[in-house]
């Protein structure tokens, strides 16, 4: 993950039923004993909790939209939902409430269990729910603008792949407020992560780099150009990792792209024994009117850790204080294969710790966690991010438990990044947000 400029404070930055069967009606006593049916009871659960991933072209291995698609998996659905392995959600329920929690209620799990036990009956198709209107190829409404990397990137079959960049002019002739956005890799199986940065027209970042063509840091001749490919203070439009969600901000909030800006795609590809070409895109839905608040993505990062060999609970932390007031919106923790848990806290003036989110981390489902109630935080609020790593042989994903592990961009190395989103006044950009104001003596 490309690291942002280090600030002095170290604050850098995804299966219910009126009891009627077929076309037959019956009295209340028979209703109580009736089995759930797909169209009346099960389909709505899938529409609300599963189909964002389980439909054609999305990340899940099979679609779960029609009865024909779902019926063969009834027993597996019962097993996975009773174990609460699906839908995936990794937040510890003791800390915080989140608006995008897809978890099923006990009643919904019972509906799916009873449906599977009854032989997964279809029921009456006339009971089918219309369900959500998905935009083909997107998990956001139809984008107002799509920016695609102009040239595909050739990914080799084996070996490490350097971070790859592609700078794409937006062609926007007026400022844009982006309320929703989604990154769509064309070869998801090769993408470890992607970040799309906003490069305003007055930015000097990567000004000597080529435009509309992929490049890597090692192909840049000057030391300063190489450094700029590895560090930036530019604002992020969106981060993508396996399992992550699009940005969908409520009315009145959006991210800002100035007229004339470029988008910089930073792509981290991994190899899997087959060569491929990727040509990622980002889709954007613009706010219908200027928002009341601007969304910024910040991060808490520690890149100086050293994880000893055969260690199963190695703790890494980082602190930072907010330079100005802000409304906390969401979290996106990032580690690699040794990641075990990740936590965000407020450290109060008396030293007490308030945990906002604790995640039992899964590298293959790197999710965003959006607060059900955004939290206003005063300037000076001390934030803490804590990560635990399992570098032992008991970690089935560990590339090598005998290795000492440090920060690095490749998957067999590690990262500790606590992304979080805040809302600030619309006129405040990232640079302005980090200007600290001296309190008045009377305060």
C-alpha positions, 0 to 999 in steps of 0.5 A: 500500500502506498504510504502517505506523507508522515505527519508529525502526529503519525496520522497518515492513513460483504438467507422469511415467510407468511405461511402459505404454500403454493396456491393453497390457503389454510387456517392459522393452526396449519400455518404455524406448521408450514415450511418456509418456501423459496419465493415467499421467505428465502428469496428476500433474505438473499436479496437483502444480504447475499446478492451483492456478492452472489450474482453473475460477475461478482466476487462470490463463486456462484450466483444465488438469485434464482431458485434453480441457482439456490436449490443445489446449495440448500444444505450448504447454506444451512451449514454456513449460516448456522456457523455464521460464516456467511454472510461474511462479517468480522466485527466483534459485536461487543464494540460499535454498531455498523450500518453495512452489517449484513449479518442474519438475525436468529429468525432469518437463520431459522428460516433458512434452516427450516427451509433446507430441512423441508427439502428446499420447496420452491413455493408459488412463483407469484410470491416472488419479491421484485428485489433490488434493481442491480446495475449490470457490472456495478454495485452502485447505481449506473455511474455518471462517469467511468474512468478506465486505465487506457492501457492494460497491464500485462501480469506475468504468471510468476514472481513479484510484481512491482506496484504499477501506476497509470495516470488518467486525465478525467477531462472534467471541465468543472468541479465534481462531488462524488457521492458514490464510487466503485473500483472494478478490476478486470482481473480480480484474481490478480489484484491484491489491492488498488488505490485511486488517488486524486491529483489536482491540476496544481499538484506537482506529484508525479509530474515527470511520469508518463500519462495514459500508460502503465509504469513502475517506480523502477522505470523512473530515472530520477531519485525524486521520481522514485520517491514520489511513486512511494509517498504521497499526500494526495487525497484518496478517492477510493481503496479496493481490496478483496471483499471491500465495498464501494463508497456510498455516502449519504445525501449531503456528503461527498468526495471532491474532484477539482476540474482538470484533475487526473486520477492516479491508479496504484495497482498491486498485482499478485501472480497465480501461475497464469499470466493475465491482463488487467484494465481496471476502472472506477465508476462515479455517481455525482452528488445532485447538489453541492454537499454540506460536508466533504469526505476525506480518507485518512490513515493511521500507519505503523511501518517500523514493526519487526515481527519475530518468527513463530509468534502468534499474537504480536502487537503493533500500535500507532497513535495520532491526534485530530488537528481539527474537528471532524465527524468519524464515518467509517473504518477500513483496516489493512494487513496481509496474511499474518493479520489476526485482529485490528482495533480502533480506539479513542484514548480519552484524556484520563487514559481510558480506552474506548474501543470503536471497532475490533475486527477478527481480520481476514485478508481475503475479506477486507471489509469497510465498517461504516458507523451506524451513527457517525461520531463527532470528534473534537480537535485534539481527540487521540486515536489509536490503532492496534494490530495483532499478527500471527506469524506462527505455524498455527496460521494456515495462511502464513507464508513462512513462520520461520521468517522475521517479518517487516513492512513491505508491499508484497503479500508475504510481507506485512502492513499495518494501515488503519484507514478511516473516513471523516467528514469536514466542511466542504471548503476544507481539503486535506492540507487545510485540515492538517493546519492546527489552530492554536486555542485561544488563551481563555479556552 
